[in-house]
Amino acid sequence: MTGATDRPERPDPLDDDLGWMLGIVFRGYVRAAEHVLTDFPGGPRGYQVLAASLTGPGRNQGAIAEELGIDRTVLTYLIDDLERPGFVARRADPSDRRSRLVDVTDAGRAAWEQRREALRRVEAHLLGSLTPQESATLRTLLQKAACSTQATDPLRNLCEAVTEARPDPPREQR
């Protein structure tokens, strides 16, 4: 898989390494997405903020930051970038005046739809070696894994996740 076809008797350790596989696909996606979103306010992150804001009649900035794993200060700048061309508007949260809600405008919805179509073409290219059924299965499985990971958020308790993943030390080191 990694190009080690001259050593069929010795499988390449990367061939079943999830990190390597995800990294290759992720880097390909990021390069293509950056190209498609080069002139989009905030680039790929701005696009994600806009997409996350589409889910209702005004989303709390803190909830968007948490969902996307973006620092709140960075999110503020991304929302500023999206507000300039009129893609989003901010308003005070009626239930908590210290909080701001982000509303997507009609222009923002149209910009999202246009870029979403371009990203679908990128995804189709990246998954071009898969059949439509395999592509749908991969998406379903990735969505399930992503939702599960987001729900347990190992980054919040990284020490515990590392401890659970670490193999037991040899007896002589205990």
C-alpha positions as CSV (number, residue, x, y, z in Angstrom):
1,M,0.0,0.0,0.0
2,T,2.8,2.4,0.9
3,G,4.7,1.6,-2.2
4,A,6.7,-1.3,-0.8
5,T,5.8,-3.7,-3.6
6,D,9.3,-5.0,-3.9
7,R,9.0,-6.7,-0.4
8,P,5.8,-8.9,-0.6
9,E,7.2,-11.2,2.0
10,R,7.4,-8.4,4.5
11,P,4.2,-6.4,4.9
12,D,4.7,-2.6,5.4
13,P,3.8,-1.7,9.0
14,L,2.0,1.4,7.7
15,D,-0.5,-0.6,5.6
16,D,-2.8,-1.0,8.6
17,D,-1.8,2.1,10.6
18,L,-5.0,4.2,11.1
19,G,-3.0,7.4,11.7
20,W,-1.1,7.0,8.4
21,M,-4.3,6.3,6.5
22,L,-6.2,9.2,8.0
23,G,-3.3,11.5,7.6
24,I,-2.9,10.7,3.8
25,V,-6.6,11.3,3.2
26,F,-6.8,14.3,5.5
27,R,-3.8,16.0,3.9
28,G,-5.2,15.5,0.4
29,Y,-8.6,16.9,1.5
30,V,-7.0,19.9,3.2
31,R,-4.9,20.8,0.2
32,A,-7.9,20.6,-2.1
33,A,-10.3,22.3,0.3
34,E,-7.8,25.2,0.8
35,H,-7.7,25.6,-3.0
36,V,-11.5,25.6,-3.3
37,L,-11.9,27.9,-0.3
38,T,-8.9,30.2,-1.0
39,D,-11.0,33.3,-1.4
40,F,-13.7,32.3,1.2
41,P,-13.7,34.5,4.3
42,G,-11.6,32.6,6.9
43,G,-10.8,29.9,4.5
44,P,-11.7,26.3,5.4
45,R,-12.2,27.3,9.1
46,G,-14.6,30.1,8.1
47,Y,-16.5,27.6,5.9
48,Q,-16.8,25.3,8.9
49,V,-18.0,28.1,11.2
50,L,-20.6,29.0,8.6
51,A,-21.7,25.4,8.2
52,A,-22.0,25.0,12.0
53,S,-24.1,28.2,12.2
54,L,-26.6,26.8,9.7
55,T,-28.3,24.4,12.2
56,G,-30.8,26.8,13.7
57,P,-32.1,30.3,14.1
58,G,-29.0,31.6,15.8
59,R,-26.3,29.6,17.4
60,N,-24.3,30.6,20.5
61,Q,-20.7,31.5,19.7
62,G,-19.5,29.3,22.6
63,A,-21.4,26.3,21.3
64,I,-19.9,26.8,17.8
65,A,-16.4,27.1,19.3
66,E,-16.8,23.9,21.3
67,E,-18.3,21.9,18.5
68,L,-15.5,22.8,16.1
69,G,-12.7,22.7,18.6
70,I,-11.8,26.4,17.9
71,D,-10.5,28.8,20.5
72,R,-13.2,31.4,21.3
73,T,-10.9,34.3,20.4
74,V,-10.1,32.7,17.0
75,L,-13.8,32.1,16.5
76,T,-14.5,35.8,17.1
77,Y,-12.1,36.7,14.3
78,L,-13.6,34.1,11.9
79,I,-17.1,35.5,12.6
80,D,-15.8,39.0,11.9
81,D,-14.5,37.7,8.6
82,L,-17.9,36.2,7.8
83,E,-19.8,39.3,8.9
84,R,-17.9,41.7,6.5
85,P,-19.4,40.2,3.3
86,G,-22.8,39.8,5.1
87,F,-22.7,36.0,5.4
88,V,-23.6,36.1,9.1
89,A,-25.0,38.6,11.6
90,R,-24.5,38.6,15.4
91,R,-27.2,39.5,17.9
92,A,-27.5,39.4,21.7
93,D,-28.9,36.2,23.1
94,P,-32.3,37.1,24.7
95,S,-31.7,34.5,27.4
96,D,-28.2,35.7,28.3
97,R,-27.3,39.2,27.1
98,R,-23.6,38.5,27.6
99,S,-23.8,35.9,25.0
100,R,-23.9,36.4,21.2
101,L,-25.9,34.4,18.7
102,V,-24.8,33.9,15.1
103,D,-27.4,34.0,12.4
104,V,-26.7,33.0,8.8
105,T,-28.0,35.4,6.2
106,D,-29.4,34.5,2.8
107,A,-26.1,35.6,1.2
108,G,-24.3,33.3,3.7
109,R,-26.6,30.4,2.9
110,A,-26.0,30.9,-0.9
111,A,-22.2,31.1,-0.4
112,W,-22.3,27.9,1.7
113,E,-24.3,26.0,-0.9
114,Q,-22.0,27.1,-3.7
115,R,-18.9,26.0,-1.8
116,R,-20.5,22.9,-0.5
117,E,-21.0,21.8,-4.1
118,A,-17.3,22.5,-4.9
119,L,-16.3,20.5,-1.8
120,R,-18.5,17.6,-2.9
121,R,-16.5,17.4,-6.1
122,V,-13.3,17.4,-4.1
123,E,-14.7,14.5,-2.0
124,A,-15.8,12.6,-5.0
125,H,-12.2,12.9,-6.5
126,L,-10.6,11.8,-3.2
127,L,-12.9,8.8,-2.9
128,G,-12.8,8.0,-6.6
129,S,-11.2,4.6,-6.0
130,L,-14.3,3.5,-4.0
131,T,-17.6,2.4,-5.4
132,P,-20.6,4.5,-4.5
133,Q,-21.6,1.9,-1.9
134,E,-18.1,1.9,-0.4
135,S,-18.0,5.7,-0.3
136,A,-21.4,5.8,1.5
137,T,-20.2,3.1,4.0
138,L,-17.0,5.1,4.6
139,R,-19.0,8.2,5.3
140,T,-21.4,6.4,7.6
141,L,-18.5,4.8,9.6
142,L,-16.6,8.1,9.8
143,Q,-19.6,10.0,11.0
144,K,-20.2,7.3,13.6
145,A,-16.6,7.5,14.8
146,A,-16.5,11.3,14.7
147,C,-19.7,11.6,16.7
148,S,-18.5,9.1,19.2
149,T,-15.1,10.8,19.5
150,Q,-16.7,14.2,19.9
151,A,-19.1,12.9,22.6
152,T,-16.2,11.4,24.6
153,D,-13.7,14.2,23.6
154,P,-10.4,12.5,24.6
155,L,-8.7,15.9,24.4
156,R,-10.6,17.0,27.6
157,N,-9.0,14.2,29.5
158,L,-5.9,13.4,27.5
159,C,-4.0,11.9,30.4
160,E,-6.7,9.3,30.9
161,A,-6.9,8.5,27.2
162,V,-3.1,8.0,27.0
163,T,-3.0,5.9,30.1
164,E,-5.8,3.6,28.7
165,A,-4.0,3.3,25.4
166,R,-0.5,2.7,26.8
167,P,0.5,-0.9,27.0
168,D,1.4,-2.3,30.4
169,P,5.1,-1.9,31.3
170,P,7.2,-5.1,31.5
171,R,7.1,-6.7,34.9
172,E,10.7,-5.7,35.7
173,Q,9.8,-2.0,35.4
174,R,6.9,-2.1,37.8
